[in-house]
Amino acid sequence: MKFEIVKLENLSGVRATVYSVTLNDETHTLFERFIVENRLDYINELKDIGNQIRVIAHKTGIRDNF
């Protein structure tokens, strides 16, 4: 299995960098696939996940306990 680690520029910030993985030369990352697969049934939860990632990336950074 071939994979590539990809920086997610739109989610990364000064306090943390966010990465995802692409598999076998696919154009979308696993994170993007997760969003697409769940956006119809769990849109509010996906917004919460995105907001929390942005808070970590731009304000709090990575912590052992959150």
Stockholm file with secondary structure:
# STOCKHOLM 1.0

chainA/1-66         MKFEIVKLENLSGVRATVYSVTLNDETHTLFERFIVENRLDYINELKDIGNQIRVIAHKTGIRDNF
#=GR chainA/1-66 SS CCEEEEECTTTCCSSCCCEEEEETTCSSCHHHHHHHHHTTTCHHHHHHHHHHHHHIIIIICCCSCC
#=GC SS_cons        CCEEEEECTTTCCSSCCCEEEEETTCSSCHHHHHHHHHTTTCHHHHHHHHHHHHHIIIIICCCSCC
//
